[in-house]
């Protein structure tokens, strides 16, 4: 059996952000329409700080995508100088069930997570959005900024991070669609005050900014909190915003940003307005006024990996990427 291996470099070449954003949009629409089989991911809690997740997917439309992603998020790696996330994606031929490829999943995760916020920003943020704020300075934060700048003409960027902000600015200012005006915020309030689009991409268990500081019309992408006990965005942000999610099922099982205020009785289930796929398909409205604050909460769903893998296999074949092996 012939099997193909795609490295992180192959992924970077085969999965450009603009294509990833459009793929994720299509995947979200299929998910919300009930055409994709995306079971809740299975967590294996290796320790209190470390988890390995198994995420299967089947997306039947347009040739289909079948497979699974295995991703480990080990916070203990940071002290050892190792990446926070390790991952692989196994792609399977939906016509025969034959394993097709093993794809380095760290790059896939970074790009497809950025693409989710890119899709949400494109659908929910004001068309005239010009200032972005990024909380965090790691791999995810970098791809968040790239995605936002892919769908909006951003003129200025603020970054707030407890560590690594200088390196972030040095690497990202002027990269691709990102403007050269990338500034380090001294406080969360300075980062948020003039921002039209805010992305939170940290591993914080407590809110990283005060929702009172959001200006009217701002859009927030919350992608860092991925367990019921993590609350990266505060109650004020949630209460002030029209809340759109990637998956009702997933966020109600995993998103502390919403689970904590729901359990406390501070919001009701009806406060969650729609899935992004419903907005993309025109089933439910997204932003309803220029002054409205919008909040996209994503915990990550395997439909993103499915669409990313599909693009990688297609472009990889055209570009001659990857290495074939016989199993």
RALINUR-V648437 format. One record per residue. N is the residue number from 0. RES is the residue in three letters. D_LAST is the distance of its C-alpha to the last C-alpha in whole Angstrom. Layout:
BEGIN
n=<N	N>
res=<RES	RES>
d_last=<D_LAST	D_LAST>
END
This chain:
BEGIN
n=<0	1	2	3	4	5	6	7	8	9	10	11	12	13	14	15	16	17	18	19	20	21	22	23	24	25	26	27	28	29	30	31	32	33	34	35	36	37	38	39	40	41	42	43	44	45	46	47	48	49	50	51	52	53	54	55	56	57	58	59	60	61	62	63	64	65	66	67	68	69	70	71	72	73	74	75	76	77	78	79	80	81	82	83	84	85	86	87	88	89	90	91	92	93	94	95	96	97	98	99	100	101	102	103	104	105	106	107	108	109	110	111	112	113	114	115	116	117	118	119	120	121	122	123	124	125	126	127	128	129	130	131	132	133	134	135	136	137	138	139	140	141	142	143	144	145	146	147	148	149	150	151	152	153	154	155	156	157	158	159	160	161	162	163	164	165	166	167	168	169	170	171	172	173	174	175	176	177	178	179	180	181	182	183	184	185	186	187	188	189	190	191	192	193	194	195	196	197	198	199	200	201	202	203	204	205	206	207	208	209	210	211	212	213	214	215	216	217	218	219	220	221	222	223	224	225	226	227	228	229	230	231	232	233	234	235	236	237	238	239	240	241	242	243	244	245	246	247	248	249	250	251	252	253	254	255	256	257	258	259	260	261	262	263	264	265	266	267	268	269	270	271	272	273	274	275	276	277	278	279	280	281	282	283	284	285	286	287	288	289	290	291	292	293	294	295	296	297	298	299	300	301	302	303	304	305	306	307	308	309	310	311	312	313	314	315	316	317	318	319	320	321	322	323	324	325	326>
res=<UNK	UNK	UNK	UNK	UNK	UNK	UNK	UNK	UNK	UNK	UNK	UNK	UNK	UNK	UNK	UNK	UNK	UNK	UNK	UNK	UNK	UNK	UNK	UNK	UNK	UNK	UNK	UNK	UNK	UNK	UNK	UNK	UNK	UNK	UNK	UNK	UNK	UNK	UNK	UNK	UNK	UNK	UNK	UNK	UNK	UNK	UNK	UNK	UNK	UNK	UNK	UNK	UNK	UNK	UNK	UNK	UNK	UNK	UNK	UNK	UNK	UNK	UNK	UNK	UNK	UNK	UNK	UNK	UNK	UNK	UNK	UNK	UNK	UNK	UNK	UNK	UNK	UNK	UNK	UNK	UNK	UNK	UNK	UNK	UNK	UNK	UNK	UNK	UNK	UNK	UNK	UNK	UNK	UNK	UNK	UNK	UNK	UNK	UNK	UNK	UNK	UNK	UNK	UNK	UNK	UNK	UNK	UNK	UNK	UNK	UNK	UNK	UNK	UNK	UNK	UNK	UNK	UNK	UNK	UNK	UNK	UNK	UNK	UNK	UNK	UNK	UNK	UNK	UNK	UNK	UNK	UNK	UNK	UNK	UNK	UNK	UNK	UNK	UNK	UNK	UNK	UNK	UNK	UNK	UNK	UNK	UNK	UNK	UNK	UNK	UNK	UNK	UNK	UNK	UNK	UNK	UNK	UNK	UNK	UNK	UNK	UNK	UNK	UNK	UNK	UNK	UNK	UNK	UNK	UNK	UNK	UNK	UNK	UNK	UNK	UNK	UNK	UNK	UNK	UNK	UNK	UNK	UNK	UNK	UNK	UNK	UNK	UNK	UNK	UNK	UNK	UNK	UNK	UNK	UNK	UNK	UNK	UNK	UNK	UNK	UNK	UNK	UNK	UNK	UNK	UNK	UNK	UNK	UNK	UNK	UNK	UNK	UNK	UNK	UNK	UNK	UNK	UNK	UNK	UNK	UNK	UNK	UNK	UNK	UNK	UNK	UNK	UNK	UNK	UNK	UNK	UNK	UNK	UNK	UNK	UNK	UNK	UNK	UNK	UNK	UNK	UNK	UNK	UNK	UNK	UNK	UNK	UNK	UNK	UNK	UNK	UNK	UNK	UNK	UNK	UNK	UNK	UNK	UNK	UNK	UNK	UNK	UNK	UNK	UNK	UNK	UNK	UNK	UNK	UNK	UNK	UNK	UNK	UNK	UNK	UNK	UNK	UNK	UNK	UNK	UNK	UNK	UNK	UNK	UNK	UNK	UNK	UNK	UNK	UNK	UNK	UNK	UNK	UNK	UNK	UNK	UNK	UNK	UNK	UNK	UNK	UNK	UNK	UNK	UNK	UNK	UNK	UNK	UNK	UNK	UNK	UNK	UNK	UNK	UNK	UNK	UNK	UNK	UNK	UNK	UNK	UNK	UNK	UNK	UNK	UNK	UNK>
d_last=<5	6	7	10	12	15	18	21	23	21	22	26	26	24	26	30	32	34	31	30	33	34	30	31	35	33	31	34	36	33	33	37	37	35	32	29	28	28	29	30	28	27	29	28	31	30	34	37	35	32	29	26	26	23	24	22	23	24	26	27	29	28	25	24	21	19	18	19	20	20	23	25	29	30	34	34	32	35	37	34	34	30	29	30	27	23	21	18	17	14	15	14	16	19	19	17	15	12	10	11	11	12	16	18	21	24	24	24	26	29	29	29	31	33	33	34	37	38	38	40	42	42	43	46	47	50	50	52	50	51	50	47	47	44	43	41	40	36	33	34	37	36	34	37	39	37	37	41	42	39	41	45	47	47	50	50	48	48	46	47	45	46	44	42	44	45	42	41	44	43	40	40	44	44	40	39	41	42	46	47	50	48	50	50	51	54	54	52	55	55	51	52	55	55	51	51	47	46	42	42	38	39	38	42	43	47	48	47	50	53	53	57	56	54	56	57	54	51	48	46	42	41	37	37	38	36	37	40	42	42	44	44	46	50	52	54	51	50	53	54	51	50	47	44	40	37	36	39	37	35	38	40	38	37	40	42	44	45	45	47	50	49	50	53	54	55	53	52	49	51	51	47	48	44	41	40	38	42	43	41	41	45	46	47	49	48	50	54	56	56	57	55	52	49	46	42	41	37	35	31	30	26	27	28	24	23	25	24	20	22	24	21	19	22	23	20	19	23	23	20	19	15	13	10	6	4	0>
END
